[in-house]
Amino acid sequence: MDVNAYLDRIGAPRTGPADAARLRALHHAHLTAVPFENLDIHLGARISLTAEDLFDKIVRRARGGFCYELNGLFALLLEELGYTVTRLAARVFGAERLGPPYDHLALLVSPARAHDQRWLVDVGFGDHSIGPLDFTSRAGQDDPGGRFLLVDTPDGDVDILRDGKPQYRLELRPRVLDDFAATCWYQQTAPESPFTAKTVCTRLTSGGRITISDRTLIVTAADGRAETPLATGEALRAAYRDHFGVRLDPDAAFRPPPPL
């Protein structure tokens, strides 16, 4: 991995100790620079989880991705910088039930020479915590993204709550990225997958969040929320380019979701 190219991609300094302060800064930088997006699924492009393909997509081509891609590559960067990283599987809470096994990938990270510290790191859940969460604490944690609480379950898992609402359930057994390949394929192809239902591209901004959902540009800030329809292909491509640095081929067309 070209570590300096990755750090330049997210606008982070090239030097610094592998401590909690730098982890917090890297986390924030990643969220503001690299969008959470599922465009490849709707462009008919296969998502690869190999390190080379992830680096090519996110760093060289300045794209984003979803959890397996974003947290998958971020884990490699943190390890190169000297952090200890454990990959964890999670199941996302839906309206009625938990999602499938390996529904989500999150990271448990310890700084160099501080292995008593453990941080829940997640740059791949879309709108979530702005900074890492203290995994050793079971008290409420205030973050610009909300108030977070980690709750142990009777089965030895950990539920992550945001503003009192369960987000996902972490299993604490260490995993490798290949473990997520089957569910990654399911998320790309199944009609039941939330990622096949519509396109989304979103990232953190200094004042809130900017999102393109299907053909609507959504800007949220402290003073409210504004929505702008993107009625033409030209307007849609311009919005992706100007707000996310994503350059779509003029001939590219989003395919319809799988039939129910």
C-alpha angles and dihedrals in degrees: 000000000000096000095184092053090052092048090049090050091059095037095244127145114264095226136049143105121288092246137129094267093055091045089055091049093048091049092053093044092052093051093051097044106036119053127221101235143154101198096127090061090059094041090056094245118143115240113229123198098199114124093239094051093046091050092047093051101041102032109023097035095033094230131138132221144184131282101293091050101040099041090035094060095035089057090057092050092050091050090050088053093053104264123132109237130192118190113221132192121226138185116222120228111241130188093279109008147003119282124246125289112283088022090143139016120219132169135234108204135188123190119237112278091006104083091151086071117079123181130191104227121190124165092155108066098082110228104022139113117340093215137030116281123233102250093194093060126085093183123098114280120208114217131165085251094056142284111309130199130186114210126189115227125216089250094057098260126121125234118212113213127190117197088342095308119113112241105178143337117239122212110209099213110112115249139188124227093252088064088071097052097097095049090043087058090047091051089053097048115022119100087219092058115105088220095063094050098073144341120266133179120174141159140173119261132194090259103031132302140317122208141174110205111184100308100341126097110213122192118186123188140153091278096052146280130301127193125198123186115229099210101173135049089241092055091047094050091046091052092051090048098045100041103031107018088240112143113199122198110252088232094051116112129188110238120226118261118265114279118263 
